Amino acid sequence: MAAGDLLRTQSGLPVLARAFPSCLCLRVPARRRRGAPPLTAAKVDVADAVGRRVRSGGAAVPKRRRSRRDAEEEEEEGLAFSRVVTGRGRGVREEGVAEGEAPEFDAAKSGDESGGVDGSYLSDTRFDQCAISPLSLKAVKDAGYERMTQVQEATLPVILQGKDVLAKAKTGTGKTVAFLLPAIEVLSALPNSRRDQLRPSINLLVMCPTRELAIQVAVEAKKLLKYHRSLGVQVVIGGTRLTQEQRSMQANPCQILVATPGRLKDHVENTPGFSTRLKGVKVLVLDEADRLLDMGFRRDIERIIASVPKERQTLLFSATVPEEVRQISHIAMKKNYKFINTVKDGDEETHAQVSQMFMIAPLDLHFSILYDVLKKHVAEDADYKVIIFCTTAMVTKLVAEILSQLRLNIREIHSRKSQSARTKVSDEFRKSRGLILVSSDVSARGVDYPDVTLVIQVGVPADRQQYIHRLGRTGRKGKEGQGLLLLAPWEKYFLSSIKDLSISEATVPSVDSSTQTIVKDAVRKVEMRSKECAYQAWLGYYNSNKTIGREKSRLVKLAEEFSQSMELSVPPAIPKQILRKMGLNNVPGLRST
């Protein structure tokens, strides 16, 4: 099959629900002045939304202790040099609950699939058939939700019974509403005295692995709280000033908190009264539990679990259930918790409607091939919407700058961007068409971008699951999509890990000499600093790879190939301190400063 055939436009099926807006007006005020204009969701910067400036008052904010770098930034930058990135938990069993554990309810094996929705998203059960309050039902209808997804149908009744739940559910199947809606029902039933105090306890705590997912969960919570006037939600995440969040929580106390684990730990250690407020937690949620653990947050999670009451309801939602997730479930949940599996036996991990292809080409042709593929896709689909995943944040920046020089409509998102910039780009890409988003793995999971027509992965993914989750940005909610994996010859080994996923080889396009010249000129125009940072991050990423990084002399030669692809005659020098962290000091062929 030719590359042009791969990239032809395909029609899609109706989207199940409206796309989430990314604007943040997170606090739902307890009362509104009589006669005041109606409240609207203002489009504000995240830093403003979670940390509005207020007059100083109350307890002094202590100086923040320096915390470790966010795990997502560390991973993207290739700075976790000693960590093997070929996949944790690979090969662990996922057969089901071990003998003696909680009874299992398998939604994938029960019920009727007559919902008529491709990918088994929607059920026949309507929200108005459930035991939820009129206020919640009204908010659900306003949000455009009528029928439940199968994940919601399977989990909602069990959660409403007060049971702890470990749910295995794929991303994009409505799991956010599945845990938020019943949790809000629990909170709305609490006595008013607990909710109307000046500084109420945090009753619902949701932990998410990334900032983007945390923001999205908070926005969804705000929709469901539309008529629950006395309940508020805030989000605390890395990338914003801790003091701003502290002031915001003083000025606008909330009962629902959505957080990334690292920032949550910062507040436990540095925010006066925060630990006391956590003593009111009634429901604890770990969203994308497998990724939380894979990103190295286990210690932080255990610390948070120890900070909340033992008598609580705990909900774990995870796309996979490896051994590490089972271990944390034993720590976090009651012994009689329910395991609910919403993934069918033998179900493909990727969407059946996604056409998957790969190309093997020399590294020095990758930029030209990428440009050629994008040009054809843009020409053939007026409503194109493309995500390009790169190995690290700095490589993402480099690719975005090259493609921008080539006059493509490019946006970039990665951990090196400020949180306000990331939110702005994410919001624009979600709502628009005719855009190409160059992204690191901050967009790989949990973030809902509707109508993505093509996902391109440049360079070897960290592992099989990362490939699958990236690919899952297209073909969502019944739509068809396309995926392309672009590898160098020495990355071909990765294909053995996805050989069961119906992926086939596409013909490498024959890029004419004039196009190659145009691309090389664009590469030369990129600033040297961007190339230096990309080279260093690229080297760190592949050095951490068990297969490629094992032989250091070979790694150095491959890094030189990458340097040459950036139109550099000599590879950039790297600070000696960084080389020591990589374990590459005194390796022949590497230049140091």
C-alpha positions in Angstrom: 0.0 0.0 0.0 1.4 3.4 -0.9 1.6 6.2 1.6 -0.9 8.2 -0.4 -3.4 5.4 0.0 -2.7 5.3 3.8 -3.6 8.9 4.2 -6.9 9.2 2.2 -9.8 10.7 4.0 -12.2 8.4 5.8 -15.7 9.2 7.1 -16.6 8.8 10.7 -19.6 8.0 12.9 -21.4 10.5 15.2 -19.5 11.5 18.3 -21.1 10.2 21.5 -20.9 13.4 23.6 -19.7 16.9 23.3 -16.1 17.7 23.5 -14.9 19.0 26.9 -14.1 22.7 27.0 -10.8 23.5 28.5 -11.6 26.9 29.9 -11.6 26.8 33.7 -14.0 28.5 36.0 -13.6 25.8 38.7 -15.4 27.2 41.7 -19.1 26.8 41.8 -20.1 29.5 44.4 -22.3 28.5 47.3 -24.6 31.5 46.9 -25.2 34.2 44.3 -26.4 37.7 45.1 -30.1 38.1 44.3 -30.4 39.9 41.0 -26.8 39.3 40.0 -26.1 38.3 36.4 -25.8 34.5 35.8 -22.5 32.9 36.2 -20.6 31.8 33.1 -17.5 29.8 32.6 -14.9 32.4 31.9 -12.0 31.6 29.6 -9.1 32.2 32.0 -5.5 31.2 32.3 -5.0 28.1 34.5 -2.8 30.0 36.9 -5.6 32.5 37.4 -8.2 29.8 37.7 -6.4 27.9 40.4 -4.7 30.8 42.1 -6.4 34.2 41.9 -4.6 36.9 43.6 -6.3 37.9 46.9 -5.4 40.3 49.6 -3.0 38.7 52.0 -4.7 37.6 55.2 -4.9 34.7 57.6 -2.0 32.3 58.1 1.3 33.2 56.5 2.3 31.0 53.6 5.6 29.2 54.4 8.5 29.0 52.0 8.0 26.0 49.8 10.6 23.3 50.1 12.2 22.4 46.8 10.5 19.3 45.5 11.6 16.8 42.9 10.9 17.5 39.2 7.6 16.4 37.9 7.8 12.8 36.7 6.2 13.6 33.4 8.9 16.3 32.7 11.7 13.9 33.8 10.4 11.2 31.5 9.9 13.4 28.5 13.3 15.0 28.7 15.1 11.8 28.9 16.6 12.8 32.2 15.6 9.7 34.0 18.8 8.3 32.7 19.0 5.2 34.8 15.4 4.1 34.2 14.8 1.5 31.5 11.9 2.8 29.3 11.0 -0.5 27.6 8.0 -1.0 29.9 7.3 -1.8 33.5 5.2 -4.7 34.4 5.6 -6.3 31.0 4.6 -9.9 31.1 2.7 -9.7 34.4 -0.6 -11.5 34.4 -3.9 -9.8 34.0 -6.1 -12.9 34.2 -8.5 -11.6 36.9 -8.8 -11.3 40.6 -6.6 -13.8 42.5 -8.3 -16.5 44.6 -9.5 -15.1 47.9 -9.8 -11.5 46.5 -13.1 -9.6 46.0 -15.8 -11.1 43.8 -15.6 -10.1 40.2 -18.4 -8.6 38.1 -17.4 -8.7 34.5 -19.5 -6.2 32.5 -17.9 -7.2 29.3 -19.5 -10.7 29.7 -22.9 -9.6 30.8 -25.8 -7.7 29.4 -26.9 -6.8 25.9 -24.8 -5.0 23.3 -27.7 -3.7 21.4 -26.7 -0.1 21.9 -25.7 0.0 18.3 -22.5 1.9 18.9 -19.2 0.8 17.3 -16.6 0.0 19.9 -19.1 -0.9 22.6 -19.3 2.5 24.2 -23.0 3.2 24.7 -25.4 1.0 26.6 -29.2 1.0 26.4 -29.6 2.4 29.9 -30.5 6.1 30.2 -29.3 8.3 33.0 -32.9 9.0 34.0 -33.3 5.3 34.8 -30.6 5.6 37.6 -31.0 6.5 41.2 -29.4 9.9 41.0 -30.7 13.2 42.3 -32.8 15.6 40.2 -30.0 18.2 40.4 -27.4 15.7 39.0 -29.8 14.5 36.3 -30.5 18.0 35.2 -26.8 18.7 34.9 -26.2 15.5 33.0 -28.9 16.4 30.5 -27.5 19.9 30.1 -24.1 18.3 29.3 -25.7 16.4 26.5 -25.6 13.0 28.0 -28.7 10.8 27.6 -27.6 7.2 27.5 -24.8 5.7 29.7 -21.7 4.1 28.3 -21.2 0.5 29.3 -18.5 1.6 31.7 -20.9 3.9 33.5 -23.7 1.3 33.4 -21.5 -1.3 35.0 -19.9 0.8 37.7 -22.4 3.5 38.7 -24.8 1.2 40.7 -22.0 -0.5 42.5 -20.3 2.8 43.5 -23.7 4.2 44.6 -24.0 1.2 47.0 -20.8 2.6 48.7 -18.6 -0.3 47.5 -14.9 0.2 46.7 -14.3 -0.5 43.0 -11.4 -1.4 40.8 -12.5 -0.9 37.3 -10.7 -2.0 34.2 -11.8 0.4 31.5 -10.2 1.7 28.3 -9.7 5.4 27.9 -12.4 7.3 25.9 -15.2 5.2 27.3 -16.8 7.6 29.7 -14.9 6.6 32.9 -14.6 10.2 34.2 -18.3 10.6 34.6 -18.4 7.0 35.9 -16.5 8.0 39.0 -17.5 11.7 39.3 -21.3 11.3 39.2 -21.7 8.8 42.0 -19.1 10.6 44.1 -21.0 13.9 43.7 -24.1 12.1 44.9 -22.3 11.0 48.0 -21.2 14.6 48.7 -24.6 16.1 48.0 -26.1 13.8 50.7 -23.7 15.0 53.4 -25.3 17.2 56.1 -25.3 20.9 55.2 -23.2 21.7 58.3 -20.3 19.9 56.8 -20.5 21.7 53.5 -21.4 25.2 54.4 -18.5 25.9 56.8 -16.1 28.7 55.9 -13.2 26.2 55.3 -14.9 22.9 54.5 -13.1 19.6 54.4 -12.1 18.1 51.1 -14.7 15.3 50.6 -13.7 14.0 47.2 -10.0 13.7 46.2 -9.1 12.7 42.6 -5.5 11.9 41.7 -4.5 12.1 38.0 -1.1 11.3 36.4 -0.9 14.5 34.2 -1.8 18.1 34.4 -4.0 17.9 31.3 -6.0 15.0 32.6 -6.5 16.7 36.0 -7.8 19.9 34.2 -10.1 17.8 32.1 -11.5 16.0 35.1 -12.1 19.3 36.9 -13.9 20.8 34.0 -16.1 17.7 33.7 -16.8 17.9 37.5 -17.9 21.5 37.0 -20.4 20.4 34.4 -21.9 17.9 36.8 -21.9 20.5 39.7 -24.0 23.0 37.7 -27.0 22.8 40.0 -25.2 21.7 43.2 -24.6 25.3 44.2 -23.0 24.6 47.5 -20.2 22.4 46.1 -17.0 23.6 44.6 -14.0 22.1 42.7 -10.4 23.2 42.4 -7.4 21.7 40.7 -3.8 21.7 42.0 -1.1 20.7 39.5 2.6 21.3 38.8 3.5 24.2 36.5 1.7 26.8 38.6 2.9 28.6 41.7 2.3 26.8 45.0 1.6 30.1 46.8 -1.1 31.0 44.2 -2.9 27.7 44.9 -2.6 28.1 48.6 -4.2 31.6 48.4 -6.9 30.3 46.1 -7.8 27.5 48.5 -8.0 30.0 51.3 -10.2 32.4 49.3 -12.4 29.8 47.6 -12.5 26.6 49.7 -13.8 23.5 47.9 -15.1 20.1 48.7 -13.7 18.5 45.5 -10.0 18.5 44.7 -8.4 17.2 41.6 -4.6 16.9 41.8 -1.4 15.4 40.4 0.4 13.4 43.1 3.6 15.5 43.3 1.7 18.8 43.8 -0.7 17.1 46.3 2.4 16.0 48.3 3.7 19.6 48.2 0.5 20.8 49.7 0.5 18.1 52.4 4.0 19.2 53.4 3.8 23.0 53.0 0.2 24.3 53.1 -1.1 25.1 56.6 -4.3 23.2 57.5 -4.3 21.1 54.3 -3.7 17.8 56.1 -6.6 18.6 58.4 -8.9 19.2 55.4 -7.9 15.8 54.0 -9.3 14.2 57.1 -12.7 14.8 55.6 -12.2 12.7 52.5 -15.2 10.5 51.9 -14.2 9.3 48.4 -10.7 8.8 47.0 -10.2 8.3 43.2 -7.1 7.1 41.4 -7.7 7.8 37.7 -5.5 6.0 35.3 -3.9 4.1 38.2 -1.6 2.1 35.9 0.0 5.3 34.6 0.2 6.9 38.0 2.3 3.9 39.1 4.3 3.6 35.9 5.3 7.3 36.2 6.9 6.5 39.6 4.2 8.0 41.9 3.8 5.0 44.2 5.5 6.6 47.2 3.5 9.8 46.8 0.3 7.8 46.5 1.0 5.7 49.6 1.7 9.0 51.5 -1.6 10.4 50.4 -3.5 7.2 51.3 -2.0 7.5 54.8 -3.2 11.1 55.0 -6.9 10.4 54.4 -9.4 8.5 56.7 -9.4 4.7 56.5 -13.2 4.9 56.6 -13.7 6.1 53.0 -14.8 4.8 49.6 -11.9 4.2 47.1 -12.3 4.0 43.3 -9.4 2.9 41.0 -9.9 3.2 37.3 -7.2 1.7 35.0 -6.8 0.8 31.4 -4.7 -2.2 32.4 -4.4 -4.1 35.7 -0.8 -5.2 36.1 0.5 -6.6 39.4 1.5 -3.1 40.7 -2.1 -1.9 40.4 -3.2 -5.0 42.3 -0.7 -4.2 45.0 -1.9 -0.7 45.4 -5.5 -1.8 45.4 -4.7 -4.1 48.5 -3.3 -1.0 50.3 -6.0 1.5 49.3 -9.2 -0.6 49.2 -11.3 -2.6 51.5 -11.0 -6.4 51.3 -14.5 -6.8 49.8 -13.9 -4.4 46.9 -15.5 -5.1 43.5 -13.4 -5.7 40.4 -15.4 -4.7 37.3 -14.0 -5.5 33.9 -15.4 -3.6 31.0 -12.9 -4.8 28.4 -14.2 -7.8 26.5 -12.2 -11.0 26.3 -10.1 -10.9 23.1 -11.0 -7.3 22.5 -8.4 -5.4 20.6 -6.5 -2.9 22.7 -6.6 -0.5 19.8 -9.8 0.7 18.1 -10.8 -1.7 15.3 -11.6 1.3 13.1 -8.0 2.6 13.1 -5.9 1.7 10.1 -2.4 1.1 11.4 0.7 1.4 9.2 4.5 1.6 9.8 7.4 2.9 7.7 11.1 2.0 8.1 13.4 4.7 6.7 16.9 6.1 7.4 16.9 8.7 10.1 18.2 11.4 7.8 15.0 11.1 5.7 12.5 11.3 8.6 11.9 15.1 8.4 11.4 14.9 4.6 9.1 11.9 4.9 7.1 13.5 7.7 6.6 16.7 5.5 5.6 14.6 2.5 3.0 12.6 4.5 1.6 15.7 6.1 1.3 17.6 2.7 -0.6 14.7 1.2 -3.0 14.3 4.2 -3.7 18.1 4.3 -4.4 18.1 0.6 -6.8 15.1 0.8 -8.8 16.1 3.9 -9.9 19.7 4.3 -10.9 18.9 7.9 -7.5 17.3 8.8 -6.6 17.1 12.5 -3.2 15.5 13.1 -1.2 14.6 16.2 2.5 13.9 15.9 4.1 12.2 18.9 7.8 12.7 19.5 10.1 10.9 21.9 10.9 13.9 24.2 9.8 17.5 24.9 12.9 19.0 23.2 12.6 16.8 20.2 8.9 17.9 20.0 10.0 21.5 20.0 12.5 20.8 17.3 10.0 19.1 15.0 7.4 21.8 15.6 9.9 24.5 14.6 10.9 22.6 11.5 7.3 22.1 10.4 6.5 25.7 11.2 9.4 26.8 8.9 7.7 24.7 6.2 4.5 26.8 6.6 2.3 24.1 8.0 -0.4 25.0 10.6 1.5 23.8 13.7 0.9 23.9 17.4 3.2 22.3 20.0 2.5 21.0 23.5 5.0 19.5 25.9 6.2 19.8 29.5 8.6 22.6 28.8 5.7 24.9 27.9 4.1 26.9 30.7 0.8 25.5 32.0 -1.1 28.4 30.6 0.4 27.9 27.1 -0.4 24.2 27.3 -4.0 24.8 28.2 -4.4 27.4 25.5 -3.0 25.1 22.8 -5.0 22.1 24.1 -8.2 24.1 24.0 -7.6 25.4 20.5 -6.8 22.0 19.1 -9.8 20.4 20.8 -12.2 22.9 19.2 -10.6 23.3 15.8 -9.9 21.5 12.6 -7.1 22.1 10.0 -4.4 21.9 12.7 -1.3 19.8 13.4 -0.4 19.2 17.0 3.2 18.2 17.7 3.2 16.6 21.1 5.2 14.8 23.7 3.4 12.2 25.8 1.5 14.7 27.8 -1.3 14.1 25.2 -0.9 10.3 25.0 -3.6 9.4 27.5 -6.8 10.7 29.0 -7.0 14.0 27.0 -10.1 14.1 24.7 -9.4 15.6 21.3 -12.4 14.8 19.0 -12.1 14.1 15.3 -8.4 13.4 15.0 -7.8 12.1 11.5 -4.2 10.9 11.8 -1.7 10.0 14.5 1.9 9.9 13.6 4.5 8.5 16.0 8.1 9.5 15.2 10.7 7.3 16.8 10.3 4.2 18.9 7.7 4.4 21.7 8.7 3.6 25.2 6.7 0.4 25.1 3.7 -1.3 23.6 1.2 0.4 25.9 2.5 3.8 25.0 2.1 3.0 21.3 -1.5 1.9 22.0 -2.4 4.9 24.1 -1.0 7.3 21.6 -2.9 5.6 18.8 -6.0 5.9 20.9 -6.1 9.6 20.2 -7.7 8.8 16.9 -10.6 6.4 16.1 -12.4 7.6 19.3 -16.1 7.3 20.0 -17.0 5.4 16.8 -14.9 7.6 14.4 -12.5 6.1 12.0 -8.8 7.1 12.0 -5.3 6.4 10.8 -2.1 5.7 12.6 1.5 5.8 11.2 4.6 4.7 13.0 7.9 6.1 11.5 11.0 4.2 12.6 14.7 4.0 11.8 16.0 0.6 10.7 17.6 0.0 14.1 14.2 0.6 15.8 12.5 -2.2 13.8 12.8 -4.5 16.8 9.8 -2.7 18.4 7.5 -4.2 15.8 7.7 -7.6 17.4 5.9 -6.2 20.5 2.9 -5.1 18.4 2.8 -7.8 15.7 -0.7 -8.9 16.9 -2.3 -5.4 16.4 -3.1 -5.7 12.6 -0.3 -3.3 11.6 1.1 -3.5 8.1 4.0 -1.8 6.3 3.5 1.2 4.1 5.7 2.0 1.2 8.1 4.7 2.0 7.3 7.7 -0.3 9.9 8.7 -2.9 10.6 12.2 -1.8 11.9 14.3 -4.8 15.1 16.2 -4.5 13.4 19.6 -4.5 11.3 18.7 -1.5 14.4 17.4 0.3 16.1 20.7 -0.4 13.2 22.7 1.0 13.1 20.6 4.1 16.9 20.8 4.7 16.7 24.6 4.3 13.9 24.6 6.9 16.1 22.5 9.3 19.0 24.9 8.9 16.9 27.9 9.9 16.1 26.3 13.3 18.1 27.9 16.1 21.2 26.1 17.2 20.0 26.1 20.8 16.9 24.1 19.9 19.2 21.5 18.1 21.5 21.3 21.1 18.6 20.6 23.5 17.0 18.1 21.1 20.3 16.2 20.7 20.9 16.0 24.4 17.3 14.9 25.1 17.4 12.4 22.2 20.6 10.9 23.6 19.1 10.6 27.1 16.0 8.9 25.8 17.7 6.2 23.8 20.4 5.8 26.4 17.6 4.7 28.7 16.3 2.2 26.2 17.3 -1.4 27.1 17.8 -2.5 23.5 19.4 0.6 21.9 21.3 2.0 24.9 23.0 -1.3 25.9 26.0 -0.8 23.6 27.3 2.8 24.2 29.6 3.0 21.2 26.7 2.1 18.9 24.5 4.6 20.7 27.0 7.4 20.0 27.0 6.6 16.3 23.2 6.7 16.2 23.2 10.0 18.0 25.6 11.3 15.3 23.1 10.2 12.7 20.4 12.3 14.5 22.8 15.2 14.6 23.4 14.9 10.9 19.6 14.8 10.3 19.6 18.3 11.9 22.1 19.5 9.3 25.0 19.6 11.8 28.5 18.7 10.7 29.6 18.1 14.3 27.4 16.8 17.2 26.7 19.4 19.9 28.8 19.2 23.1 27.0 18.2 26.3 27.9 19.4 29.8 30.0 16.9 31.7 27.5 16.9 34.6 24.7 15.7 32.3 26.9 13.1 30.8 27.7 11.8 34.2 24.0 11.6 35.0 23.5 9.6 31.8 26.4 7.3 32.7 28.1 8.4 29.5 31.1 10.3 30.8 34.4 9.2 29.1 32.5 7.5 26.3 34.5 8.0 23.1 32.8 10.1 20.4 30.8 12.3 22.8 31.9 16.0 23.1 31.6 17.6 26.5 31.8 21.1 27.9 
